[in-house]
Amino acid sequence: MPLQNRVTPLGEVIATPERGLVYANRGCIHDAAGGVREDRHPTKRWIACQLDFRGRRRRPLMAPGKFTELFFLDEATALAAGHRPCGECRYRDYEHLKQLWVELHPAQRGADAIDEQLDRERRDPRTKQRRFHEAQFNSLPDGAFVLHGGEPHLVFGQQLLRWSPAGYTVRTRRPVGARGGPAAVITPPSLVALLATERTPLVPLVHPSALV
């Protein structure tokens, strides 16, 4: 039986046999039996890592009392869920984020400030429910996620690609102009801004199924 440690663009933790291309954690969110607890926000530090780094291995996964090893389909999915690049295994990507952050939020410095802001962008401070942000479809960079027809879709070129645990499936033309109206954006605004920059991340931005 697959572990409940795969994460959707909405940040939901599910059990599925497919493995993702990005490794991550947000603290310990599982109990001694390996089930995911109801309180899934023990820390505001949500990071996304390389699958392989200096030969490190964690066995068994989801050990009692240890952080919960999470997996994402790709970096676009991790950013949509609100995870930022790790400052150790993805140092170059993290430094790029920090440089951007000074422009976006001049008064905020360091990892704690970044994580605090992303927590506010991920969920409503009052209700603690998932937040969506409004933007025009034509303003969104490749790699951003939107809620379209009630399902998470990846913005990629002139198309919206529906997310699934195994990859991207149904393709829909991206709405254009005023007829498209505003999009319900899943990816936090500060990470949408990151996607709009020129960079080559140390993890796959999109799963190969997006390129078919």
NORTARA-V94463 format. One record per residue. N is the residue number from 1. OMEGA is omega in whole degrees, -180 to 180 (none if undefined). D_LAST is the distance of its C-alpha to the last C-alpha in Angstrom with 1 decimal. Layout:
((N,OMEGA,D_LAST) (N,OMEGA,D_LAST))
//
This chain:
((1,-179,29.9) (2,177,27.2) (3,177,28.6) (4,-177,28.3) (5,174,26.7) (6,-172,23.1) (7,179,22.8) (8,176,21.0) (9,179,20.4) (10,180,23.9) (11,179,25.5) (12,-178,26.3) (13,-174,26.7) (14,175,25.6) (15,180,25.8) (16,-177,22.7) (17,-178,22.0) (18,178,18.6) (19,-179,19.1) (20,-177,17.6) (21,-179,17.1) (22,-179,19.9) (23,-176,23.6) (24,169,26.0) (25,176,29.4) (26,-177,31.7) (27,-179,34.8) (28,180,36.1) (29,179,35.0) (30,179,35.7) (31,-176,39.0) (32,-180,40.8) (33,180,39.3) (34,177,35.7) (35,180,35.2) (36,-177,33.9) (37,179,36.8) (38,177,37.2) (39,-176,37.8) (40,-178,34.5) (41,-179,35.6) (42,180,38.1) (43,177,37.1) (44,-179,35.5) (45,180,33.9) (46,-175,30.3) (47,178,28.4) (48,-170,25.0) (49,170,25.2) (50,176,23.6) (51,-178,23.2) (52,179,25.5) (53,177,28.4) (54,176,31.6) (55,-179,31.3) (56,178,32.2) (57,176,31.9) (58,177,33.0) (59,-8,34.4) (60,174,34.7) (61,178,32.1) (62,176,33.7) (63,-179,37.2) (64,176,40.0) (65,180,40.9) (66,179,38.0) (67,-177,35.1) (68,178,32.2) (69,-178,29.1) (70,-179,26.1) (71,178,22.3) (72,177,19.4) (73,-179,15.7) (74,-178,15.4) (75,179,17.7) (76,178,16.7) (77,180,17.8) (78,179,20.9) (79,179,21.9) (80,180,21.5) (81,177,23.9) (82,177,26.2) (83,179,26.0) (84,179,26.7) (85,177,26.3) (86,-180,28.9) (87,179,31.8) (88,-175,32.2) (89,178,29.1) (90,-175,27.2) (91,-179,30.3) (92,179,28.7) (93,-180,26.3) (94,179,29.3) (95,177,31.5) (96,178,29.0) (97,-179,29.1) (98,178,32.9) (99,177,33.2) (100,-175,31.3) (101,179,33.4) (102,178,36.6) (103,-178,35.5) (104,-173,34.3) (105,-173,37.2) (106,-177,40.0) (107,-176,42.3) (108,-179,39.9) (109,173,40.0) (110,-175,38.7) (111,-178,36.5) (112,-180,38.7) (113,178,38.5) (114,-177,34.8) (115,177,34.4) (116,180,37.1) (117,180,35.3) (118,177,31.9) (119,177,33.8) (120,-180,35.2) (121,180,31.9) (122,-174,30.3) (123,-179,33.2) (124,-178,36.2) (125,-179,39.2) (126,-174,41.5) (127,-176,39.6) (128,177,37.2) (129,-178,34.5) (130,179,30.9) (131,170,30.9) (132,-176,28.5) (133,-175,28.9) (134,175,28.9) (135,176,27.1) (136,-179,26.0) (137,-175,22.3) (138,178,22.5) (139,-172,24.0) (140,178,21.2) (141,172,19.2) (142,179,15.5) (143,176,15.5) (144,178,18.3) (145,175,18.5) (146,173,20.3) (147,-176,21.9) (148,-177,20.8) (149,179,22.4) (150,-177,23.8) (151,177,20.4) (152,177,18.7) (153,176,15.8) (154,172,14.0) (155,-176,14.7) (156,-175,11.8) (157,180,12.7) (158,-176,14.1) (159,168,12.4) (160,-178,13.4) (161,-178,11.1) (162,-179,13.4) (163,168,14.0) (164,-180,14.9) (165,-178,16.4) (166,-178,13.7) (167,-177,10.7) (168,-173,9.4) (169,-173,9.9) (170,179,11.7) (171,179,10.8) (172,178,14.1) (173,179,15.3) (174,177,17.0) (175,-179,20.7) (176,176,22.6) (177,-177,26.3) (178,-179,29.1) (179,-179,27.8) (180,-179,25.0) (181,179,27.7) (182,178,27.5) (183,171,24.7) (184,-172,25.6) (185,179,24.0) (186,-177,23.6) (187,179,23.2) (188,-174,26.8) (189,-179,27.8) (190,179,28.7) (191,169,25.2) (192,178,23.6) (193,177,25.9) (194,180,24.6) (195,-178,21.0) (196,-179,22.4) (197,177,23.9) (198,-180,22.9) (199,174,22.1) (200,-175,20.1) (201,-180,20.5) (202,175,21.5) (203,180,18.9) (204,178,15.1) (205,179,14.8) (206,176,11.5) (207,-179,10.0) (208,-179,7.1) (209,178,5.5) (210,-173,5.7) (211,-177,3.8) (212,none,0.0))
//
